[in-house]
Amino acid sequence: MTQKISIPLLKDHHNHLSFYGLLHDCLNLQAVKDKKDALRRMQKLDQEKVSVVIGWNTGSYNLTKNDLDNLPPVIIVNISLHSCLMSPPAEAVLKERYPEIVANYKDPRWYEDHMPQMLIFLANQVQPSEEKFKHFFDFLLKKGVYYAEEMHLANQTIFSILQASPFTRRTAFWTDPDTYKTLSPGVQKEIKGIKFFTDGAVGARTAALEQPYLDGKKGYLLYSDETLYRMLAEAAALEKSAAIHAIGEMATSQVAGTIGKLKENGITFPSVRMEHCQFIHERTACQAKELGIILSMQPNFSSDSIMYRDRLLPWYLENNNPFRMLIDGAGFVPGEDLIFGSDGMPPGAEAALTDSLFPPLPQQKLTIDEFTAGYCMPDKTHGYIELEMDEEGLKTFSIIR
């Protein structure tokens, strides 16, 4: 039976404007599944200046040293954002200005330890301007997304551009502790919260899973329990909210446990969000629920259950994005303490709806009401989405503004 439904535009709770906004016009390989095609596209890039290429997915193909040797100066960013490659010409151009990064970026542990620095480095390869952000916000609107939170503000210049633009009402700003310290007091007041990382990502095989990846590699926690406690306790004094990246079940458990210990000692935040939470045991979910932690998750990551069969054990493929357990078992409520975003992988309502309503596994499925509560604007003031769907999938889709 076909249903006709109208819902508000999306409110993307997790995006990266400093990264995707500035690099929106760069070559994006997300839809390029053929390695030869990807190499042909990269070989056409500027032969003199460094180009950033985004969307490369190791689930589709790997790039060898010989591949890189034949490319112009390019930085190729993994779709997870948690690793990258550089061609030798790019290393030659960048090593004088960024000697530490060029010397260490190939080391997965170093990369994860310096993740905020790497995001800033990548964003800095493009000169910021209001026009670039206009292109990105126009793109988002055409995709059915009105609002997109900036989860990692790179610097004060980008804040000033966005704050003076018409787009400031369509975002909110988070940044890491070190970048926060570089901002002026006036800008610090406008920052919604502080972003932390506790592990890596599945795409880079660095998410802190309890079991090894299929190739024997092990993910890991970035900090000891004591170090994470100290970092969060120091940040709590800023009286800002906290957003904590945690993908593997070791990381989600560590975050819930640390927030619990902080709360026992009277240390609290205006709010705490756990970002991603792809792998979380029900006992950890119930603990997070009791502590008032908001889960900020990505329905599009449900496709990892198909995409990463080359690296994940069956348990992880089956328990990725366990929305039904979180809602029906642990009691999380979409729109209240369970919210959704894209992480830019990809942005847009059509992909979000497909991954939410027709995911690879039944336990990942959201209802249209749950999707609307957790992923949409409060009303249709800024526009709406009309769609038709049946039991098999979306049939028609249109954005009305």
Wavefront OBJ file of the C-alpha trace (Angstrom):
o trace
v 0.000 0.000 0.000
v 1.380 3.384 -1.033
v 1.498 6.168 1.565
v 1.702 9.878 0.773
v 3.464 11.776 3.570
v 4.548 15.367 4.175
v 7.242 16.171 6.774
v 9.286 19.297 7.689
v 12.788 19.868 6.326
v 15.628 18.167 8.164
v 17.502 19.385 11.213
v 20.918 17.735 10.853
v 22.303 17.537 14.384
v 25.790 16.442 13.298
v 27.640 17.970 10.357
v 31.004 19.649 9.710
v 30.649 23.058 8.076
v 34.339 23.950 8.413
v 35.138 20.799 6.458
v 32.259 20.107 4.076
v 31.342 23.772 3.609
v 34.827 24.715 2.468
v 35.478 21.514 0.527
v 32.047 21.260 -1.067
v 33.359 22.157 -4.524
v 36.266 19.706 -4.292
v 36.289 16.319 -6.020
v 34.049 13.944 -4.081
v 34.543 10.207 -4.665
v 31.625 9.047 -2.536
v 29.612 7.891 -5.537
v 32.675 6.631 -7.445
v 32.920 2.877 -6.867
v 35.427 2.058 -9.614
v 39.106 2.578 -8.833
v 40.137 3.335 -12.431
v 37.450 6.002 -12.656
v 38.602 7.540 -9.363
v 42.220 7.658 -10.552
v 41.211 9.228 -13.880
v 39.321 11.985 -12.047
v 42.203 12.700 -9.699
v 44.756 12.781 -12.519
v 42.822 15.710 -14.037
v 43.298 17.872 -10.928
v 45.663 20.858 -10.687
v 49.270 19.818 -11.273
v 50.728 22.674 -9.213
v 48.631 23.330 -6.095
v 47.365 20.846 -3.533
v 43.805 19.584 -4.084
v 41.714 17.909 -1.386
v 39.633 14.908 -2.485
v 36.877 13.694 -0.174
v 34.573 10.674 0.023
v 37.150 7.925 -0.648
v 35.785 4.638 0.674
v 38.120 1.739 1.433
v 35.067 -0.495 1.292
v 35.115 0.044 -2.486
v 38.854 0.048 -3.305
v 42.301 0.678 -1.866
v 44.987 2.897 -3.348
v 48.557 1.656 -3.687
v 51.859 3.522 -3.547
v 52.084 3.209 -7.336
v 48.622 4.789 -7.665
v 49.712 7.741 -5.510
v 53.028 8.158 -7.342
v 51.142 8.923 -10.554
v 48.842 11.585 -9.128
v 49.216 15.375 -8.937
v 49.472 16.954 -5.461
v 46.361 15.584 -3.728
v 45.178 14.791 -0.217
v 42.656 11.941 -0.384
v 40.409 11.865 2.682
v 38.739 8.669 3.845
v 34.946 8.974 3.950
v 35.129 8.453 7.730
v 37.417 11.548 7.984
v 39.637 9.454 10.268
v 42.463 8.809 7.804
v 43.890 10.216 4.597
v 46.496 9.615 1.922
v 48.803 12.124 0.235
v 50.517 11.819 -3.109
v 54.305 12.418 -3.058
v 53.889 15.808 -4.804
v 51.435 16.867 -2.069
v 53.869 15.819 0.659
v 56.611 17.818 -1.054
v 54.452 20.955 -1.133
v 53.163 20.612 2.442
v 56.155 19.338 4.409
v 57.697 22.767 5.022
v 54.497 24.307 6.424
v 53.170 21.151 8.114
v 56.250 19.047 8.944
v 54.645 17.182 11.879
v 51.579 16.183 9.869
v 53.507 15.046 6.795
v 55.864 13.033 8.995
v 53.123 11.295 10.998
v 49.754 11.198 9.214
v 50.265 7.616 7.974
v 50.349 6.366 11.576
v 46.714 5.536 12.489
v 47.305 6.073 16.202
v 48.925 9.450 15.648
v 46.098 10.481 13.327
v 43.426 9.617 15.911
v 45.385 11.333 18.678
v 45.444 14.461 16.505
v 41.991 14.215 14.925
v 40.925 17.834 15.680
v 44.250 19.062 14.293
v 43.753 17.013 11.121
v 40.250 18.380 10.515
v 41.606 21.912 10.870
v 44.539 21.100 8.565
v 42.199 19.818 5.857
v 39.852 22.804 6.160
v 42.825 25.169 5.967
v 43.628 23.993 2.440
v 40.753 26.191 1.181
v 40.365 29.935 1.727
v 37.081 30.534 3.613
v 34.476 32.900 2.213
v 30.774 33.546 2.606
v 30.289 32.501 -1.015
v 31.647 29.014 -0.307
v 29.299 28.563 2.626
v 26.416 29.925 0.538
v 27.053 27.182 -2.029
v 26.982 24.582 0.724
v 23.842 25.847 2.458
v 22.084 26.130 -0.923
v 23.118 22.541 -1.621
v 21.762 21.403 1.755
v 18.449 23.167 1.168
v 18.054 21.490 -2.217
v 18.659 18.196 -0.420
v 15.930 18.959 2.111
v 18.181 20.052 4.992
v 17.467 23.430 6.586
v 19.649 23.294 9.703
v 23.096 21.692 10.156
v 25.137 21.907 13.355
v 28.851 22.620 13.007
v 30.452 19.936 15.161
v 34.010 21.173 14.784
v 34.543 24.887 14.234
v 38.071 25.243 12.849
v 38.833 28.856 13.760
v 37.483 32.294 14.572
v 37.624 33.449 10.939
v 35.056 30.848 9.901
v 32.846 31.770 12.849
v 32.990 35.451 11.903
v 32.047 34.708 8.278
v 29.069 32.551 9.272
v 27.954 34.830 12.113
v 27.792 37.799 9.719
v 25.947 35.791 7.075
v 22.263 34.868 6.704
v 23.198 31.283 7.581
v 23.926 31.832 11.265
v 20.313 30.928 12.151
v 20.773 27.607 10.369
v 23.566 26.236 12.541
v 25.100 26.028 16.017
v 28.785 25.810 16.868
v 30.814 23.159 18.686
v 34.604 22.931 18.818
v 37.395 21.018 20.525
v 38.986 22.215 23.811
v 42.206 23.512 22.235
v 40.439 25.495 19.499
v 38.027 26.917 22.097
v 40.990 28.455 23.945
v 42.065 30.329 20.774
v 38.696 32.055 20.364
v 37.940 35.532 21.681
v 35.762 35.781 24.807
v 32.907 37.102 22.676
v 33.056 34.130 20.323
v 33.437 31.683 23.214
v 30.067 32.874 24.516
v 28.468 31.819 21.221
v 29.894 28.290 21.276
v 27.198 25.737 22.105
v 29.547 23.087 23.412
v 32.868 21.277 23.484
v 33.569 18.260 21.264
v 35.676 15.312 22.421
v 36.863 12.125 20.697
v 37.237 8.829 22.557
v 37.932 6.483 19.627
v 38.262 6.397 15.857
v 36.025 5.057 13.093
v 35.124 1.762 11.425
v 36.328 3.018 8.044
v 39.824 3.530 9.449
v 39.645 0.359 11.611
v 40.266 2.490 14.702
v 36.853 2.416 16.408
v 37.279 0.860 19.875
v 35.615 -2.519 19.380
v 35.971 -5.238 21.997
v 36.877 -7.793 19.297
v 39.539 -7.364 16.585
v 38.726 -6.497 13.000
v 38.807 -9.369 10.510
v 42.406 -8.539 9.545
v 43.485 -8.855 13.177
v 43.831 -5.124 13.809
v 42.414 -3.808 17.064
v 40.661 -0.531 17.695
v 41.512 1.372 20.836
v 40.454 4.025 23.278
v 42.238 7.344 22.873
v 42.411 8.005 26.614
v 42.576 6.116 29.862
v 39.542 6.409 32.135
v 41.505 8.757 34.397
v 42.582 11.046 31.548
v 39.078 11.254 30.084
v 37.657 12.046 33.533
v 40.189 14.862 33.987
v 39.536 16.310 30.507
v 35.781 16.333 30.993
v 36.041 17.729 34.517
v 38.139 20.633 33.219
v 35.661 21.268 30.405
v 32.686 21.228 32.782
v 34.062 24.390 34.383
v 33.367 26.210 31.092
v 29.629 25.611 31.627
v 29.225 24.411 28.043
v 27.521 21.273 26.810
v 29.642 18.260 25.863
v 29.499 16.201 22.664
v 31.567 13.027 22.906
v 32.454 10.923 19.848
v 32.137 7.214 20.711
v 31.607 4.512 18.072
v 32.865 1.201 19.474
v 31.246 -0.478 22.481
v 34.446 0.056 24.495
v 34.094 3.797 23.882
v 30.355 4.029 24.560
v 30.886 2.116 27.814
v 33.774 4.365 28.820
v 31.773 7.526 28.170
v 28.744 6.371 30.161
v 30.961 5.240 33.028
v 32.932 8.477 33.110
v 29.835 10.688 33.016
v 28.449 8.600 35.875
v 31.569 9.149 37.991
v 31.546 12.872 37.254
v 27.909 13.108 38.276
v 28.623 11.238 41.519
v 31.201 13.922 42.318
v 28.827 16.774 41.515
v 30.412 17.634 38.141
v 27.790 18.201 35.464
v 27.234 19.791 32.057
v 24.188 21.676 30.721
v 23.797 18.579 28.515
v 25.883 15.625 27.355
v 25.609 14.118 23.888
v 27.218 10.856 22.852
v 27.915 11.058 19.128
v 27.471 8.052 16.783
v 27.073 5.177 19.315
v 27.045 2.594 16.528
v 27.935 -0.233 18.901
v 26.448 -0.041 22.370
v 25.415 -2.811 24.738
v 21.914 -2.597 26.189
v 23.316 -2.281 29.726
v 25.374 0.733 28.591
v 22.335 2.205 26.845
v 20.257 1.873 30.023
v 23.057 3.494 32.025
v 23.250 6.373 29.530
v 19.463 6.791 29.667
v 19.520 6.982 33.469
v 22.313 9.576 33.347
v 20.380 11.772 30.919
v 22.884 11.373 28.078
v 21.491 12.306 24.661
v 22.383 9.902 21.858
v 23.202 11.739 18.606
v 23.244 9.082 15.879
v 23.478 8.647 12.114
v 20.903 6.400 10.381
v 23.116 6.443 7.283
v 25.719 4.461 9.252
v 23.333 1.492 9.131
v 24.795 0.807 5.689
v 28.088 -0.073 7.418
v 26.461 -3.466 8.041
v 26.790 -4.044 4.282
v 29.734 -1.816 3.397
v 32.166 -3.156 5.977
v 31.648 -6.892 5.707
v 35.325 -6.982 4.768
v 36.401 -5.892 8.261
v 33.684 -6.507 10.864
v 32.792 -9.749 12.633
v 29.168 -10.919 12.214
v 28.152 -9.649 15.690
v 29.096 -6.112 14.689
v 27.335 -6.305 11.342
v 24.172 -7.439 13.154
v 24.339 -4.968 16.073
v 25.314 -1.779 14.268
v 22.903 1.134 14.902
v 20.553 -0.828 17.212
v 17.693 1.687 17.122
v 14.971 -0.781 18.113
v 16.914 -1.810 21.222
v 17.555 1.806 22.139
v 13.914 2.841 21.709
v 11.980 -0.284 22.673
v 14.440 -1.663 25.218
v 16.377 1.211 26.818
v 13.541 3.713 26.430
v 15.181 6.478 24.406
v 12.694 8.883 22.823
v 13.377 10.326 19.346
v 13.430 14.102 19.478
v 14.108 14.134 23.222
v 17.181 12.079 24.067
v 17.692 10.403 20.671
v 18.499 12.758 17.801
v 19.774 12.187 14.276
v 22.252 13.705 11.839
v 24.291 12.750 8.799
v 27.939 13.475 9.652
v 27.891 14.541 5.998
v 28.084 10.908 4.815
v 25.986 11.814 2.853
v 23.770 14.755 3.812
v 20.250 14.996 2.449
v 16.735 13.889 3.222
v 16.360 11.183 0.578
v 19.359 9.189 1.805
v 18.382 9.784 5.437
v 14.829 8.570 4.880
v 15.941 5.505 2.934
v 18.515 4.499 5.562
v 16.036 5.096 8.395
v 12.854 3.542 7.006
v 14.415 0.821 4.790
v 17.724 -0.107 6.451
v 19.686 -3.326 5.877
v 18.444 -4.899 9.140
v 15.075 -4.839 10.955
v 16.657 -3.737 14.242
v 17.867 -0.553 12.517
v 14.425 0.506 11.313
v 12.758 3.744 12.430
v 9.119 4.639 11.933
v 8.245 7.799 10.019
v 7.061 9.390 13.275
v 10.347 8.531 15.005
v 12.292 9.901 12.056
v 10.288 13.136 12.036
v 10.686 13.652 15.788
v 14.427 13.039 15.803
v 15.525 14.426 12.441
v 13.150 17.204 11.341
v 12.558 20.877 12.059
v 9.697 21.552 14.502
v 7.340 22.681 11.728
v 7.090 23.446 8.016
v 7.883 27.157 8.276
v 11.043 26.809 6.174
v 9.681 24.198 3.776
v 8.722 20.569 3.702
v 9.279 17.228 2.030
v 6.605 15.312 0.153
v 7.141 11.623 -0.391
v 5.382 8.481 -1.447
v 6.469 5.108 -0.176
v 5.302 1.540 0.168
v 6.680 -1.522 1.952
v 9.543 -1.784 -0.540
v 10.903 1.772 -0.396
v 10.545 5.405 -1.461
v 8.644 5.880 -4.716
v 8.621 9.656 -5.168
v 10.407 12.426 -3.308
v 10.280 16.225 -3.612
v 11.402 19.291 -1.665
v 8.891 22.149 -1.319
v 10.277 25.533 -0.254
l 1 2 3 4 5 6 7 8 9 10 11 12 13 14 15 16 17 18 19 20 21 22 23 24 25 26 27 28 29 30 31 32 33 34 35 36 37 38 39 40 41 42 43 44 45 46 47 48 49 50 51 52 53 54 55 56 57 58 59 60 61 62 63 64 65 66 67 68 69 70 71 72 73 74 75 76 77 78 79 80 81 82 83 84 85 86 87 88 89 90 91 92 93 94 95 96 97 98 99 100 101 102 103 104 105 106 107 108 109 110 111 112 113 114 115 116 117 118 119 120 121 122 123 124 125 126 127 128 129 130 131 132 133 134 135 136 137 138 139 140 141 142 143 144 145 146 147 148 149 150 151 152 153 154 155 156 157 158 159 160 161 162 163 164 165 166 167 168 169 170 171 172 173 174 175 176 177 178 179 180 181 182 183 184 185 186 187 188 189 190 191 192 193 194 195 196 197 198 199 200 201 202 203 204 205 206 207 208 209 210 211 212 213 214 215 216 217 218 219 220 221 222 223 224 225 226 227 228 229 230 231 232 233 234 235 236 237 238 239 240 241 242 243 244 245 246 247 248 249 250 251 252 253 254 255 256 257 258 259 260 261 262 263 264 265 266 267 268 269 270 271 272 273 274 275 276 277 278 279 280 281 282 283 284 285 286 287 288 289 290 291 292 293 294 295 296 297 298 299 300 301 302 303 304 305 306 307 308 309 310 311 312 313 314 315 316 317 318 319 320 321 322 323 324 325 326 327 328 329 330 331 332 333 334 335 336 337 338 339 340 341 342 343 344 345 346 347 348 349 350 351 352 353 354 355 356 357 358 359 360 361 362 363 364 365 366 367 368 369 370 371 372 373 374 375 376 377 378 379 380 381 382 383 384 385 386 387 388 389 390 391 392 393 394 395 396 397 398 399 400 401
